[in-house]
Amino acid sequence: MRTGAIVYVVGEKNIGDDFDVESAVRNLNIKADRVEFVAPKIGHFDVMDAWWFLLTKGMNRIICITAEVVNNTLKPIGHELRLYG
């Protein structure tokens, strides 16, 4: 079963141009085959758009994680939410 993850970025700080997406995902410790972002400067416009994109890429299980930018990395907020599968 392929797993997709959506990282929904919230908070006052936005993801900057020098933000290292790959290391931020590693720090979140997400176990997924594909990770998509919902943020003002990168990724998708909203969660529904990211969810549909992951479905079209063949993901059988999709989770959503809320995170905020802290010291140029991502800090998870709350629990992950299972959206599909």
Secondary structure, 3 states (H helix, E strand, C coil): CCEEEEEEEECCCCCCCCCCHHHHHHHHCCCCCEEEEECCCCEECCHHHHHHHHHHCCCCEEEEEEEEEECCEEEEEEEEEEEEC
